[in-house]
């Protein structure tokens, strides 16, 4: 089983990615990776990310880094199971640059909404942490939910009513 990833291991991963990849890429960091780098968790079980583009060059580098650093890496993001939000790339905060690889947190609105949709206890705690740190606010989340709702029919597994109830409960706290 791979070791947990703390800030040092995540930064080594990003530096290693920049050293192995020659063409420009952006990796959008998600979930526990964002939590560790933003300071509300010390470790995460895996590094979740969305690469753009998802080139063979980058994917091969991910496989090498998983092995070399003994870490788990997942290609996963809210965009795999929820509609996107207008301007999400521009609202994805800068983390670091390593050669041709730029790392950003995936738009925290998307991250928070995805966690509310899933609704696990740890997800709800993450949303509280994002709200407390000012990474998202109630207005952003309500507007994002309204924007998503119009296209949610493309994601039939989502229980829109339950999602909305979890959103409102989280914002009422």
C-alpha positions, -999 to +999 in steps of 0.1 A: +000+000+000+014+034-010+024+059+018+002+088+026+010+120+008+019+150+029+029+185+017+065+175+011+056+144-009+030+163-030+056+190-038+081+163-047+055+147-070+049+181-088+086+188-091+091+153-105+063+157-130+079+190-142+112+173-146+098+144-166+074+163-189+086+184-218+054+199-232+031+224-215+005+209-192-017+220-164-026+197-136-057+206-116-054+193-080-084+180-063-098+168-029-073+157-003-044+171-023-060+206-022-068+201+015-031+193+023-017+222+003-044+246+017-036+235+053-067+219+067-053+183+065-018+170+071-020+140+046-041+125+019-043+089+008-038+098-029-030+126-052-062+133-072-058+154-103-072+164-137-045+168-163-048+190-194-040+177-218-040+140-208-011+132-231+008+099-232+039+118-220+022+130-188+004+097-182+037+078-184+053+103-160+025+097-135+031+059-136+069+064-130+062+089-102+038+065-085+064+039-084+094+061-076+077+080-048+055+052-035+023+073-037-011+067-051-023+089-080-058+091-093-071+108-124-103+121-108-121+153-105-156+167-100-158+172-138-160+134-141-195+133-125-209+169-124-214+196-151-186+222-153-191+258-142-184+288-165-150+302-159-137+273-138-102+274-153-098+310-145-111+304-110-086+276-104-060+291-080-023+288-089-003+264-068+032+262-084+051+258-117+077+232-125+092+236-159+063+232-184+039+218-157+016+243-140-003+231-109-036+247-099-063+238-074-094+229-093-120+257-088-130+253-052-167+259-061-166+226-081-147+208-054-172+219-027-202+211-048-188+177-056-182+170-019-218+181-011-232+159-039-213+129-024-222+138+011-197+118+032-189+130+066-153+139+056-166+157+025-189+178+046-160+187+069-140+197+039-168+220+027-168+236+062-131+241+060-134+257+025-161+280+038-141+289+069-110+297+049-129+319+024-121+296-005-159+295-013-189+314+000-226+307+002-234+329-028-208+311-050-221+277-040-258+286-046-250+302-079-228+272-090-255+248-080-281+268-100-259+268-130-252+231-127-288+222-121-298+232-157-274+205-171-277+178-144-299+157-167-266+146-182-257+130-149-286+107-141-268+091-110-271+125-092-300+129-068-306+166-074-330+169-044-306+153-020-278+174-033-297+206-028-307+196+007-270+189+016-260+222+001-286+242+022-277+223+054-240+231+049-247+267+043-271+270+073-244+260+097 
